[in-house]
Amino acid sequence: MPECPVRGRPPDAAAEVRTDRCRGAAQPTPNVAGLDTAGTVRAVPHDPLPPDPFAGDPDDPSMTLGDHDPEFGPPLGDEEQAELLADLTDLSVYQALLEPRGVRGIVVDCTDCGESHYHDWELLRASLEQLLNDGRMRPHEPAFDPNPEQYVTWEYCRGFADGVTEAENENSH
């Protein structure tokens, strides 16, 4: 089950989110100065931290703090991976349909912490890809002063996409 992206804890099943990202797109080649050939700064990996010096050490001092989460969760099963890939695909569709209409992303009501979490399209995509690759989502900073009117629920996105599909099917007949 995905973790609450802000607090790092699993949300309830109703708060789960879904999404997709195009893989294999050509990336600009960085030069020595860290710029790509177009002159823009290249992307920094989402986890540029140095390695943990106590990784795998049974005498790790942080173990005395309790509630120690392992670096990565258990591997995702085939069904969970398929669901995440479907979620990533859906997210791309929802973004393509709703971003031009001023929707900035998706809101998730987290029953774990009782707050609404506002995810811009790219942040949600990155979180879901991290869950797919690492088996968990790391906590991140909440959105700064989000405008709730610019975010919709996953269910709204699904209903909107279904409505657009139905309207297109009726117009094609």
ChimeraX commands (.cxc) that place a marker at each C-alpha (Angstrom):
marker #1 position 0.00,0.00,0.00 radius 0.5
marker #1 position 1.46,3.44,-0.84 radius 0.5
marker #1 position 2.59,5.65,2.02 radius 0.5
marker #1 position 1.19,9.03,2.91 radius 0.5
marker #1 position 3.57,11.16,0.77 radius 0.5
marker #1 position 3.79,13.96,3.33 radius 0.5
marker #1 position 3.93,12.03,6.58 radius 0.5
marker #1 position 5.55,8.81,5.27 radius 0.5
marker #1 position 2.79,6.50,6.53 radius 0.5
marker #1 position 0.32,4.33,4.61 radius 0.5
marker #1 position -3.02,6.02,3.90 radius 0.5
marker #1 position -6.25,4.08,3.86 radius 0.5
marker #1 position -7.26,2.30,0.66 radius 0.5
marker #1 position -9.68,5.08,-0.32 radius 0.5
marker #1 position -6.86,7.61,-0.38 radius 0.5
marker #1 position -4.73,5.60,-2.79 radius 0.5
marker #1 position -3.85,7.37,-5.99 radius 0.5
marker #1 position -3.04,6.15,-9.45 radius 0.5
marker #1 position -0.84,7.31,-12.50 radius 0.5
marker #1 position 1.93,6.84,-16.01 radius 0.5
marker #1 position 5.01,8.29,-17.53 radius 0.5
marker #1 position 6.47,7.94,-20.99 radius 0.5
marker #1 position 9.69,5.98,-20.77 radius 0.5
marker #1 position 12.60,6.02,-23.13 radius 0.5
marker #1 position 12.39,9.65,-24.21 radius 0.5
marker #1 position 15.68,10.96,-25.49 radius 0.5
marker #1 position 17.49,13.06,-22.88 radius 0.5
marker #1 position 19.83,15.94,-23.79 radius 0.5
marker #1 position 23.49,15.13,-23.25 radius 0.5
marker #1 position 24.97,17.13,-20.34 radius 0.5
marker #1 position 28.27,18.92,-20.87 radius 0.5
marker #1 position 31.07,19.48,-18.36 radius 0.5
marker #1 position 29.38,22.57,-16.86 radius 0.5
marker #1 position 26.24,20.55,-16.00 radius 0.5
marker #1 position 24.21,22.10,-18.80 radius 0.5
marker #1 position 22.55,20.15,-21.54 radius 0.5
marker #1 position 23.14,20.98,-25.17 radius 0.5
marker #1 position 20.14,23.34,-25.14 radius 0.5
marker #1 position 21.83,25.40,-22.39 radius 0.5
marker #1 position 19.47,24.48,-19.57 radius 0.5
marker #1 position 20.46,22.95,-16.26 radius 0.5
marker #1 position 20.12,19.19,-16.27 radius 0.5
marker #1 position 17.76,17.40,-13.90 radius 0.5
marker #1 position 19.07,16.29,-10.51 radius 0.5
marker #1 position 18.08,12.83,-9.33 radius 0.5
marker #1 position 15.35,12.87,-6.66 radius 0.5
marker #1 position 17.67,11.15,-4.19 radius 0.5
marker #1 position 21.07,12.87,-4.43 radius 0.5
marker #1 position 21.95,12.17,-0.78 radius 0.5
marker #1 position 25.21,10.45,0.15 radius 0.5
marker #1 position 25.00,6.81,1.20 radius 0.5
marker #1 position 24.13,6.01,4.82 radius 0.5
marker #1 position 27.44,5.26,6.61 radius 0.5
marker #1 position 25.60,2.86,8.95 radius 0.5
marker #1 position 23.72,0.96,6.23 radius 0.5
marker #1 position 23.67,-2.74,7.15 radius 0.5
marker #1 position 25.48,-2.12,10.46 radius 0.5
marker #1 position 23.78,-4.08,13.28 radius 0.5
marker #1 position 25.18,-1.48,15.73 radius 0.5
marker #1 position 23.55,1.43,13.88 radius 0.5
marker #1 position 22.92,4.06,16.62 radius 0.5
marker #1 position 19.62,5.06,15.03 radius 0.5
marker #1 position 18.21,1.59,15.78 radius 0.5
marker #1 position 17.84,2.63,19.45 radius 0.5
marker #1 position 15.32,5.28,18.39 radius 0.5
marker #1 position 12.75,2.61,17.56 radius 0.5
marker #1 position 10.22,2.47,14.72 radius 0.5
marker #1 position 13.10,2.07,12.26 radius 0.5
marker #1 position 11.89,1.79,8.67 radius 0.5
marker #1 position 14.07,-0.23,6.32 radius 0.5
marker #1 position 15.61,1.61,3.38 radius 0.5
marker #1 position 13.18,-0.07,1.00 radius 0.5
marker #1 position 9.92,-1.84,1.56 radius 0.5
marker #1 position 9.23,-5.38,0.45 radius 0.5
marker #1 position 9.18,-5.78,-3.32 radius 0.5
marker #1 position 5.89,-5.03,-4.99 radius 0.5
marker #1 position 3.95,-7.96,-6.35 radius 0.5
marker #1 position 3.06,-8.27,-10.02 radius 0.5
marker #1 position -0.50,-7.09,-9.35 radius 0.5
marker #1 position 0.68,-4.01,-7.44 radius 0.5
marker #1 position 3.16,-3.14,-10.19 radius 0.5
marker #1 position 0.45,-3.51,-12.83 radius 0.5
marker #1 position -1.87,-1.24,-10.81 radius 0.5
marker #1 position 0.83,1.41,-10.46 radius 0.5
marker #1 position 1.57,1.30,-14.18 radius 0.5
marker #1 position -2.16,1.67,-14.89 radius 0.5
marker #1 position -2.26,4.57,-12.43 radius 0.5
marker #1 position 0.65,6.26,-14.20 radius 0.5
marker #1 position -1.14,5.83,-17.54 radius 0.5
marker #1 position -4.34,7.25,-16.09 radius 0.5
marker #1 position -2.47,10.19,-14.58 radius 0.5
marker #1 position -1.08,11.14,-17.98 radius 0.5
marker #1 position -4.58,11.10,-19.46 radius 0.5
marker #1 position -6.02,13.13,-16.59 radius 0.5
marker #1 position -3.23,15.69,-16.83 radius 0.5
marker #1 position -3.69,16.03,-20.61 radius 0.5
marker #1 position -7.43,16.60,-20.16 radius 0.5
marker #1 position -7.46,18.80,-17.06 radius 0.5
marker #1 position -4.23,20.82,-17.01 radius 0.5
marker #1 position -5.36,23.01,-19.96 radius 0.5
marker #1 position -8.50,23.75,-17.92 radius 0.5
marker #1 position -6.46,25.17,-15.02 radius 0.5
marker #1 position -6.31,22.07,-12.81 radius 0.5
marker #1 position -2.87,21.89,-11.17 radius 0.5
marker #1 position -3.11,18.37,-9.80 radius 0.5
marker #1 position -4.84,15.97,-7.46 radius 0.5
marker #1 position -5.94,16.31,-3.83 radius 0.5
marker #1 position -5.88,13.28,-1.55 radius 0.5
marker #1 position -7.70,13.26,1.79 radius 0.5
marker #1 position -5.36,11.39,4.11 radius 0.5
marker #1 position -7.22,9.67,6.92 radius 0.5
marker #1 position -3.89,8.89,8.58 radius 0.5
marker #1 position -3.08,12.52,9.40 radius 0.5
marker #1 position -6.51,14.05,8.73 radius 0.5
marker #1 position -5.22,16.56,6.20 radius 0.5
marker #1 position -5.69,17.06,2.48 radius 0.5
marker #1 position -2.51,16.60,0.45 radius 0.5
marker #1 position -2.21,18.62,-2.76 radius 0.5
marker #1 position -0.06,17.01,-5.45 radius 0.5
marker #1 position 0.94,18.80,-8.63 radius 0.5
marker #1 position 0.92,16.48,-11.64 radius 0.5
marker #1 position 4.72,16.05,-11.74 radius 0.5
marker #1 position 5.07,15.55,-7.98 radius 0.5
marker #1 position 2.43,12.83,-8.02 radius 0.5
marker #1 position 4.04,11.19,-11.04 radius 0.5
marker #1 position 7.45,11.24,-9.32 radius 0.5
marker #1 position 5.97,9.81,-6.11 radius 0.5
marker #1 position 4.24,6.97,-7.94 radius 0.5
marker #1 position 7.37,6.19,-9.94 radius 0.5
marker #1 position 9.36,6.12,-6.70 radius 0.5
marker #1 position 6.82,3.71,-5.22 radius 0.5
marker #1 position 7.10,1.54,-8.33 radius 0.5
marker #1 position 10.92,1.56,-8.27 radius 0.5
marker #1 position 11.66,1.59,-4.52 radius 0.5
marker #1 position 8.58,-0.01,-3.01 radius 0.5
marker #1 position 7.74,3.12,-1.01 radius 0.5
marker #1 position 7.27,6.85,-1.25 radius 0.5
marker #1 position 9.50,9.04,0.83 radius 0.5
marker #1 position 7.99,11.94,2.73 radius 0.5
marker #1 position 8.12,15.30,0.99 radius 0.5
marker #1 position 7.26,18.88,1.82 radius 0.5
marker #1 position 3.58,19.74,1.50 radius 0.5
marker #1 position 2.53,22.16,-1.21 radius 0.5
marker #1 position 2.96,25.77,-0.15 radius 0.5
marker #1 position -0.34,27.59,0.16 radius 0.5
marker #1 position -2.20,25.56,-2.49 radius 0.5
marker #1 position -5.45,26.91,-3.92 radius 0.5
marker #1 position -7.91,24.04,-3.30 radius 0.5
marker #1 position -9.99,25.14,-6.30 radius 0.5
marker #1 position -7.10,24.16,-8.59 radius 0.5
marker #1 position -6.98,20.52,-7.41 radius 0.5
marker #1 position -9.46,17.69,-7.95 radius 0.5
marker #1 position -9.86,14.18,-6.58 radius 0.5
marker #1 position -8.82,11.02,-8.40 radius 0.5
marker #1 position -12.50,10.10,-8.68 radius 0.5
marker #1 position -13.29,13.45,-10.34 radius 0.5
marker #1 position -10.50,12.83,-12.85 radius 0.5
marker #1 position -11.82,9.36,-13.61 radius 0.5
marker #1 position -15.38,10.66,-14.07 radius 0.5
marker #1 position -14.21,13.53,-16.27 radius 0.5
marker #1 position -12.19,11.18,-18.49 radius 0.5
marker #1 position -15.12,8.77,-18.72 radius 0.5
marker #1 position -17.43,11.65,-19.71 radius 0.5
marker #1 position -15.04,12.85,-22.42 radius 0.5
marker #1 position -14.73,9.29,-23.77 radius 0.5
marker #1 position -18.50,8.81,-23.81 radius 0.5
marker #1 position -19.07,12.16,-25.55 radius 0.5
marker #1 position -16.48,11.29,-28.20 radius 0.5
marker #1 position -18.09,7.88,-28.75 radius 0.5
marker #1 position -21.55,9.47,-29.17 radius 0.5
marker #1 position -20.17,12.04,-31.63 radius 0.5
marker #1 position -18.48,9.36,-33.70 radius 0.5
marker #1 position -21.77,7.50,-34.33 radius 0.5
marker link #1:1,2 radius 0.2
marker link #1:2,3 radius 0.2
marker link #1:3,4 radius 0.2
marker link #1:4,5 radius 0.2
marker link #1:5,6 radius 0.2
marker link #1:6,7 radius 0.2
marker link #1:7,8 radius 0.2
marker link #1:8,9 radius 0.2
marker link #1:9,10 radius 0.2
marker link #1:10,11 radius 0.2
marker link #1:11,12 radius 0.2
marker link #1:12,13 radius 0.2
marker link #1:13,14 radius 0.2
marker link #1:14,15 radius 0.2
marker link #1:15,16 radius 0.2
marker link #1:16,17 radius 0.2
marker link #1:17,18 radius 0.2
marker link #1:18,19 radius 0.2
marker link #1:19,20 radius 0.2
marker link #1:20,21 radius 0.2
marker link #1:21,22 radius 0.2
marker link #1:22,23 radius 0.2
marker link #1:23,24 radius 0.2
marker link #1:24,25 radius 0.2
marker link #1:25,26 radius 0.2
marker link #1:26,27 radius 0.2
marker link #1:27,28 radius 0.2
marker link #1:28,29 radius 0.2
marker link #1:29,30 radius 0.2
marker link #1:30,31 radius 0.2
marker link #1:31,32 radius 0.2
marker link #1:32,33 radius 0.2
marker link #1:33,34 radius 0.2
marker link #1:34,35 radius 0.2
marker link #1:35,36 radius 0.2
marker link #1:36,37 radius 0.2
marker link #1:37,38 radius 0.2
marker link #1:38,39 radius 0.2
marker link #1:39,40 radius 0.2
marker link #1:40,41 radius 0.2
marker link #1:41,42 radius 0.2
marker link #1:42,43 radius 0.2
marker link #1:43,44 radius 0.2
marker link #1:44,45 radius 0.2
marker link #1:45,46 radius 0.2
marker link #1:46,47 radius 0.2
marker link #1:47,48 radius 0.2
marker link #1:48,49 radius 0.2
marker link #1:49,50 radius 0.2
marker link #1:50,51 radius 0.2
marker link #1:51,52 radius 0.2
marker link #1:52,53 radius 0.2
marker link #1:53,54 radius 0.2
marker link #1:54,55 radius 0.2
marker link #1:55,56 radius 0.2
marker link #1:56,57 radius 0.2
marker link #1:57,58 radius 0.2
marker link #1:58,59 radius 0.2
marker link #1:59,60 radius 0.2
marker link #1:60,61 radius 0.2
marker link #1:61,62 radius 0.2
marker link #1:62,63 radius 0.2
marker link #1:63,64 radius 0.2
marker link #1:64,65 radius 0.2
marker link #1:65,66 radius 0.2
marker link #1:66,67 radius 0.2
marker link #1:67,68 radius 0.2
marker link #1:68,69 radius 0.2
marker link #1:69,70 radius 0.2
marker link #1:70,71 radius 0.2
marker link #1:71,72 radius 0.2
marker link #1:72,73 radius 0.2
marker link #1:73,74 radius 0.2
marker link #1:74,75 radius 0.2
marker link #1:75,76 radius 0.2
marker link #1:76,77 radius 0.2
marker link #1:77,78 radius 0.2
marker link #1:78,79 radius 0.2
marker link #1:79,80 radius 0.2
marker link #1:80,81 radius 0.2
marker link #1:81,82 radius 0.2
marker link #1:82,83 radius 0.2
marker link #1:83,84 radius 0.2
marker link #1:84,85 radius 0.2
marker link #1:85,86 radius 0.2
marker link #1:86,87 radius 0.2
marker link #1:87,88 radius 0.2
marker link #1:88,89 radius 0.2
marker link #1:89,90 radius 0.2
marker link #1:90,91 radius 0.2
marker link #1:91,92 radius 0.2
marker link #1:92,93 radius 0.2
marker link #1:93,94 radius 0.2
marker link #1:94,95 radius 0.2
marker link #1:95,96 radius 0.2
marker link #1:96,97 radius 0.2
marker link #1:97,98 radius 0.2
marker link #1:98,99 radius 0.2
marker link #1:99,100 radius 0.2
marker link #1:100,101 radius 0.2
marker link #1:101,102 radius 0.2
marker link #1:102,103 radius 0.2
marker link #1:103,104 radius 0.2
marker link #1:104,105 radius 0.2
marker link #1:105,106 radius 0.2
marker link #1:106,107 radius 0.2
marker link #1:107,108 radius 0.2
marker link #1:108,109 radius 0.2
marker link #1:109,110 radius 0.2
marker link #1:110,111 radius 0.2
marker link #1:111,112 radius 0.2
marker link #1:112,113 radius 0.2
marker link #1:113,114 radius 0.2
marker link #1:114,115 radius 0.2
marker link #1:115,116 radius 0.2
marker link #1:116,117 radius 0.2
marker link #1:117,118 radius 0.2
marker link #1:118,119 radius 0.2
marker link #1:119,120 radius 0.2
marker link #1:120,121 radius 0.2
marker link #1:121,122 radius 0.2
marker link #1:122,123 radius 0.2
marker link #1:123,124 radius 0.2
marker link #1:124,125 radius 0.2
marker link #1:125,126 radius 0.2
marker link #1:126,127 radius 0.2
marker link #1:127,128 radius 0.2
marker link #1:128,129 radius 0.2
marker link #1:129,130 radius 0.2
marker link #1:130,131 radius 0.2
marker link #1:131,132 radius 0.2
marker link #1:132,133 radius 0.2
marker link #1:133,134 radius 0.2
marker link #1:134,135 radius 0.2
marker link #1:135,136 radius 0.2
marker link #1:136,137 radius 0.2
marker link #1:137,138 radius 0.2
marker link #1:138,139 radius 0.2
marker link #1:139,140 radius 0.2
marker link #1:140,141 radius 0.2
marker link #1:141,142 radius 0.2
marker link #1:142,143 radius 0.2
marker link #1:143,144 radius 0.2
marker link #1:144,145 radius 0.2
marker link #1:145,146 radius 0.2
marker link #1:146,147 radius 0.2
marker link #1:147,148 radius 0.2
marker link #1:148,149 radius 0.2
marker link #1:149,150 radius 0.2
marker link #1:150,151 radius 0.2
marker link #1:151,152 radius 0.2
marker link #1:152,153 radius 0.2
marker link #1:153,154 radius 0.2
marker link #1:154,155 radius 0.2
marker link #1:155,156 radius 0.2
marker link #1:156,157 radius 0.2
marker link #1:157,158 radius 0.2
marker link #1:158,159 radius 0.2
marker link #1:159,160 radius 0.2
marker link #1:160,161 radius 0.2
marker link #1:161,162 radius 0.2
marker link #1:162,163 radius 0.2
marker link #1:163,164 radius 0.2
marker link #1:164,165 radius 0.2
marker link #1:165,166 radius 0.2
marker link #1:166,167 radius 0.2
marker link #1:167,168 radius 0.2
marker link #1:168,169 radius 0.2
marker link #1:169,170 radius 0.2
marker link #1:170,171 radius 0.2
marker link #1:171,172 radius 0.2
marker link #1:172,173 radius 0.2
view
